[in-house]
Amino acid sequence: MSNDSMISPDQADDVIFRALSLIMGRGRKFSVEDVELGTGIPARTLSAMIAADVGARRRPKGQHLLMLCQFFGTSFTERLLAPIGQGATDLDPTSDAPCKVVATLMRGAAEFADRAADGQFCHRDRGDLADDAVEMIQILTPFAAGIVAKPKD
């Protein structure tokens, strides 16, 4: 989806349906019953969100969509936001975050340094470095959010 045009309501509904049906339902990572237990959203409501018949399908209410994003996590939220050119990041650092942060940043910095050895980032370098850049940003975002949210002593 291009940034200069809005996603249509039908496209938005289709994105939500596809994201939900990939992760919830019979034979998926989460059963409807699992999601009901985890979110409190009634199984009947959840089943209607992934109904095969478009006429029987119901779009989730805003509060339900946010609850589902929280329950399923960032990979689900990424699926919802990717078609509009946006992404999701977990803003709650885990207890092993310092090790992950250092390892991720060093690995990314080494890759950037290797690609910059010839003095330029060509189109191929930029494509190869995109994943490293996203990963480095995502690993630091929880700390930036914590710094902004908490004033210094």
N, C-alpha and C positions, 0 to 999 in steps of 0.2 A: 504494500500500500504506500503510495507516494505521500510525502509530507504536505504537499500543497492541496490535497483533497481530503475531505472528511470521510471516514468509514461510514458506509450506509447502515441503517438499522438492521437490514437483513444480513449484511456481512458480519456485523457485530454479533448477532444471534448465532450465526454459523460458527464463528470463532469460539464462542463460549461453549456451544454444543460439542464441537470437536475436542476442545481441551478437556471438558468433563468426561466425555465418552472414552478418551484415551486412558484415563486414570481411575474411573469409577464405573462399576457395573459387573455383571457376570464375567468371570475370567480376567478381570483387571486387577490392578494392585490393591484397590480398596473395593469392598462390596458396598452396596447401598446401606446395608445395616451397619457396617463399620463407620461410615461417614455420619450416619444418624447418631450413633453413640458418641462420636467425637465432636460433633457440632451442635447436636440438639435439633437439627433440621429434620422434620418428619420424613420417613422413608418414601411416603407417597409423593411428597413434594420433590424429593431428589430424583425419584424415578421419572417424574414428569419432565425434569430437566434434560434427561437423556433418552427420551422416547424416540423410537425409530420413526414413527409417524409424525411428520412435521406439524400436522394439524393438532395432534395431541400434546406436542412439546410445549413446555412453559419456560419462559426465561426467568432466571433467578432474580429475586428482589435485591436491591443494593446491599442490604445488611447480610443477606445470605451469600452473596458473591464475595464480600469481604471475609466472612467466616470461612468460606471454602478456600480462599487464598491463604488464610492463616493456617488452616488445617493441612492443606496439601503442600504448602511451602513455595519457595521461590521458583522452582522448576515449572510448576503449574502457572504461577503468575506470569512468568516469562512467556509461556504459550499464549496467554491472553493479550499481553502487551506488544509482542513482536510484530503483529500485523500493522500496528500504528507507529512502528519505529521507536518504541520505548522498551525499557527493560525493568527488571526487579532486582533488588539487592536485600539481603538479610542484614538488618541493622543491629543485630544482637551478637556481639563477638562471643565465640565459644571459649571454654576454659583453656583450650590448647592454641588459642589464637596467636600468641607471640611466636611460637614455632612456625605456624603456618604463614604468618605475615612475613617473617624473615626469609623463609624458604621461597615463597612465591615472589617476593620482591627481588631477591638475588637471582633467581632463575630468569625472571623477566628482564632484569637489568643486563644479565650476561647475554641474553638473546638480542637485546637492543644494541649492546656494544659490538657484538659479532656482526650484526647487519650494518652498523655504522662504520665499520672498518675502512670501507672504500670512500667515506666522506659524504655519502648521500643515502637517502632512503628512496629507492625506486618503487614503482608500482607493485612489483613482486614482493619487495621487503614489507611494504605497508600492509599488503594482504596477509603475509605470514605473521606479522607482528600484531595484527588486530586482536587475536585471541589473547595474547600476552598482555596487551594494554587493558583489555576488559577485565581480565583476571586480577591485574594489579589494582585497578580502580575498585573492583568489588571487594578485595581483601582490606583496603584502607577505608572504605566508606563507613563501616560501623564505628571506626575510631573518630572519623571526622564528625559523624552525627553525634557522638558522645561529647566531643569537644564543644560543638555548637550548643548542645542542650545543657551542658553543665558549665556554669561560670567558673573561672579560675579562682582559687583561694587567695 
